[in-house]
Amino acid sequence: MDLTPHYRKFVLSIAANQAVTKLALKVGMKLGASRFVAGESLEQALEVVRDLNRRGILVTLDYLGEGVFSEQVAREMCEAYLTLLEGIQRERVNANASLKLTQMGLSFDRKLTEEIIHTIVAKAAETNNFIRIDMEDTPYTDATLEIYYDLRKQGFDNVGTVIQAYLYRSEKDIEALKQVDAKLRIVKGAYKEPPEHAFPQLSDVDENYKKLVANLLLAGKYTAIASHDERIIDWAKQFTAEHGIDRSRFEFQMLFGVRMSWQEQLAREGYQIRCYVPYGQMWYPYFTRRIAERPGNLWFVVKNMLKR
Ligand SMILES: Cc1cc2nc3c(=O)[nH]c(=O)nc-3n(C[C@H](O)[C@H](O)[C@H](O)COP(=O)(O)OP(=O)(O)OC[C@H]3O[C@@H](n4cnc5c(N)ncnc54)[C@H](O)[C@@H]3O)c2cc1C
C-alpha cells in the first residue's frame, strides 16, 4: 500500500495548526528551513543566484508570500517584485521571477490582484524579463488562468503559468492554453486536493505528467519540466532525443535545496536547468510543502532538533 498521500495529508494538516505555526516561525530557520530558502533579503538571494549562474544553472526567484489578506501587504509584495526585477537587471544575473496571485490579494480582491500583476508584468517587459505565475490550490485555478489569459490579451508575452498534473482538468486546460502559445511549467502538484479534483494515485499523476509534457513538446511549445523525479527526467531526455526536440525548446526546473548536484550535472550535460530560489520572511507555508513532499525532509528537521 502506498502511504505517501496519507503522509502528505498528515503533514499539511499538522502544519496548518496555529501552535505549530507559531513555534516553527520562532525556530524554523535554524531547524532546516534555510536548506530550502536562500535567505530573508534580496541581497542574500542574489548572492545565491550568482553562485548558481556560475555553475551553469538558470534561476527563477520567488519572493515568498501567499494567502495575503491586506491591501497594504499585497502592495508591499508588488514593491518587492519591482525591486527584485531591478536587482536582476542591475546585477546582470540570469534569472526571472515566479510569484503567487494570493500574494497579490487574490483571496479577497481580484481587481487589486489584476492591477498589481499588470504592474509587475509591465515592469518585467521593460527590463526584458519574464514572470511565471505559480499555480495554487483549486479554489484559485480558474481565476489564475483567467488573469493569465487577460494579460496575454493585453499584449504581454513575457508571462507564463503552471499546470498541475494531479488535476483531472489539466489536459483540457492545456488544449486551450496551446491556442495562445502559453509558456507552461508542468508540475505534479503540491497542495492537498480532494479526489473530486485530483488523481489520488501517484502512478496516475506520473502518467498524466508525461502525457501533458509530450502533448506540449510535440506541438512545438516551449515547456518547463519541473520535477525531481528521475523516472520523469530520464523519460523526458529519451522522449526529446527520440523526437528530435532541440534542447533549446524545453528546460528542466528544480527547487533550491533539492538534488543540487543533479542540477549541476544536467547543466554539464548541456540541458537548460533552472533552479527555483525562494527568499523572504514568509517562508513557512513553502517550507511545509517541501516537508510534505518527502518523509526524508521531516527526518532532516528532526535530526536538526536532536543536534541542538
Ligand atoms: C521549479 C518548481 C516549481 C514548482 N511550482 C509549483 C506550482 O506552481 N504549483 C504547485 O502546485 N507545485 C509546484 N511545484 C511542486 C510540485 O508540484 C511537486 O510538489 C514537487 O516538485 C515534488 O514532485 P516531483 O515531481 O519532484 O516528484 P516526487 O515524486 O514528489 O519526487 C521525486 C523524488 O524527488 C525527490 N524530491 C521531491 N521533492 C523533494 C523535496 N521537497 N525534498 C527532497 N527531495 C525531494 C525525492 O527523492 C523524490 O523521491 C514546483 C516544483 C518545482 C520543481
The ligand as an SDF file (V2000), in Angstrom:
LIG
                    3D

 53 58  0  0  0  0  0  0  0  0999 V2000
   10.5590   24.5750  -10.1400 C   0  0  0  0  0  0  0  0  0  0  0  0
    9.3360   24.0650   -9.4670 C   0  0  0  0  0  0  0  0  0  0  0  0
    8.2120   24.8630   -9.4040 C   0  0  0  0  0  0  0  0  0  0  0  0
    7.0350   24.3890   -8.8240 C   0  0  0  0  0  0  0  0  0  0  0  0
    5.8890   25.1460   -8.8650 N   0  0  0  0  0  0  0  0  0  0  0  0
    4.7360   24.6400   -8.4010 C   0  0  0  0  0  0  0  0  0  0  0  0
    3.4940   25.3340   -8.5600 C   0  0  0  0  0  0  0  0  0  0  0  0
    3.4170   26.4260   -9.1130 O   0  0  0  0  0  0  0  0  0  0  0  0
    2.3680   24.7430   -8.0610 N   0  0  0  0  0  0  0  0  0  0  0  0
    2.3900   23.5160   -7.4510 C   0  0  0  0  0  0  0  0  0  0  0  0
    1.3250   23.0170   -7.0610 O   0  0  0  0  0  0  0  0  0  0  0  0
    3.5560   22.8550   -7.2890 N   0  0  0  0  0  0  0  0  0  0  0  0
    4.7100   23.3670   -7.7410 C   0  0  0  0  0  0  0  0  0  0  0  0
    5.8760   22.6520   -7.5910 N   0  0  0  0  0  0  0  0  0  0  0  0
    5.9060   21.4580   -6.7100 C   0  0  0  0  0  0  0  0  0  0  0  0
    5.4780   20.2010   -7.4340 C   0  0  0  0  0  0  0  0  0  0  0  0
    4.1000   20.2420   -7.6800 O   0  0  0  0  0  0  0  0  0  0  0  0
    5.8020   18.9410   -6.6000 C   0  0  0  0  0  0  0  0  0  0  0  0
    5.1240   19.0110   -5.3640 O   0  0  0  0  0  0  0  0  0  0  0  0
    7.2770   18.7510   -6.3170 C   0  0  0  0  0  0  0  0  0  0  0  0
    8.0550   19.1110   -7.4140 O   0  0  0  0  0  0  0  0  0  0  0  0
    7.5660   17.2720   -5.9820 C   0  0  0  0  0  0  0  0  0  0  0  0
    7.2450   16.4740   -7.0850 O   0  0  0  0  0  0  0  0  0  0  0  0
    8.3690   15.7820   -8.0330 P   0  0  0  0  0  0  0  0  0  0  0  0
    7.9460   15.9910   -9.4380 O   0  0  0  0  0  0  0  0  0  0  0  0
    9.7030   16.2740   -7.6880 O   0  0  0  0  0  0  0  0  0  0  0  0
    8.1970   14.2450   -7.7870 O   0  0  0  0  0  0  0  0  0  0  0  0
    8.1050   13.3670   -6.4840 P   0  0  0  0  0  0  0  0  0  0  0  0
    7.5960   12.0430   -6.9380 O   0  0  0  0  0  0  0  0  0  0  0  0
    7.3800   14.0700   -5.3740 O   0  0  0  0  0  0  0  0  0  0  0  0
    9.6170   13.2480   -6.0750 O   0  0  0  0  0  0  0  0  0  0  0  0
   10.5670   12.5110   -6.7920 C   0  0  0  0  0  0  0  0  0  0  0  0
   11.8350   12.4150   -5.9910 C   0  0  0  0  0  0  0  0  0  0  0  0
   12.4100   13.7330   -5.9260 O   0  0  0  0  0  0  0  0  0  0  0  0
   12.9310   13.9820   -4.6330 C   0  0  0  0  0  0  0  0  0  0  0  0
   12.1670   15.0880   -4.0290 N   0  0  0  0  0  0  0  0  0  0  0  0
   10.9690   15.6020   -4.4210 C   0  0  0  0  0  0  0  0  0  0  0  0
   10.5950   16.6160   -3.6470 N   0  0  0  0  0  0  0  0  0  0  0  0
   11.5700   16.7440   -2.7260 C   0  0  0  0  0  0  0  0  0  0  0  0
   11.7680   17.6180   -1.6230 C   0  0  0  0  0  0  0  0  0  0  0  0
   10.9030   18.5450   -1.2870 N   0  0  0  0  0  0  0  0  0  0  0  0
   12.8980   17.4490   -0.9100 N   0  0  0  0  0  0  0  0  0  0  0  0
   13.8050   16.4960   -1.2090 C   0  0  0  0  0  0  0  0  0  0  0  0
   13.6650   15.6490   -2.2490 N   0  0  0  0  0  0  0  0  0  0  0  0
   12.5730   15.7640   -2.9800 C   0  0  0  0  0  0  0  0  0  0  0  0
   12.7680   12.7170   -3.8420 C   0  0  0  0  0  0  0  0  0  0  0  0
   13.9110   11.9350   -3.9370 O   0  0  0  0  0  0  0  0  0  0  0  0
   11.6190   12.0250   -4.5190 C   0  0  0  0  0  0  0  0  0  0  0  0
   11.6430   10.6590   -4.3270 O   0  0  0  0  0  0  0  0  0  0  0  0
    7.0380   23.1000   -8.2120 C   0  0  0  0  0  0  0  0  0  0  0  0
    8.1590   22.2850   -8.2950 C   0  0  0  0  0  0  0  0  0  0  0  0
    9.2910   22.7410   -8.9190 C   0  0  0  0  0  0  0  0  0  0  0  0
   10.4770   21.8450   -9.0150 C   0  0  0  0  0  0  0  0  0  0  0  0
  1  2  1  0
  2  3  1  0
  2 52  2  0
  3  4  2  0
  4  5  1  0
  4 50  1  0
  5  6  2  0
  6  7  1  0
  6 13  1  0
  7  8  2  0
  7  9  1  0
  9 10  1  0
 10 11  2  0
 10 12  1  0
 12 13  2  0
 13 14  1  0
 14 15  1  0
 14 50  1  0
 15 16  1  0
 16 17  1  0
 16 18  1  0
 18 19  1  0
 18 20  1  0
 20 21  1  0
 20 22  1  0
 22 23  1  0
 23 24  1  0
 24 25  2  0
 24 26  1  0
 24 27  1  0
 27 28  1  0
 28 29  2  0
 28 30  1  0
 28 31  1  0
 31 32  1  0
 32 33  1  0
 33 34  1  0
 33 48  1  0
 34 35  1  0
 35 36  1  0
 35 46  1  0
 36 37  1  0
 36 45  1  0
 37 38  2  0
 38 39  1  0
 39 40  1  0
 39 45  2  0
 40 41  1  0
 40 42  2  0
 42 43  1  0
 43 44  2  0
 44 45  1  0
 46 47  1  0
 46 48  1  0
 48 49  1  0
 50 51  2  0
 51 52  1  0
 52 53  1  0
M  END
$$$$
